[in-house]
């Protein structure tokens, strides 16, 4: 799906639902924009960044996002804390802010 992104003016920057088309386009500035769009209005904390960087590194190594159980275990946070950090959920919150592509089968 080709779109012109209203945030940057670039064509094909985002796929549907604001998932990046290209993980390499991701930057800290893009993460901040996506966080605001995903109701993380108070800014990204150290815990947000721990999860964001973890899911990015996992994706770059395995070409898929990590399961939620792995995220909470490896990041040392609870399910409740993860939900508070990313109210939209792991995929629509953390994956999206981390610049991961929309997972296949994601509704």
Secondary structure by P-SEA (a helix, b strand, c coil): cccccccccccccccccccccccccccaaaaaaaaaaacccccccaaaaaaaaaaaaaaaaccccccaaaaaaaacccaaaaaaacccccccccccccccccccccc
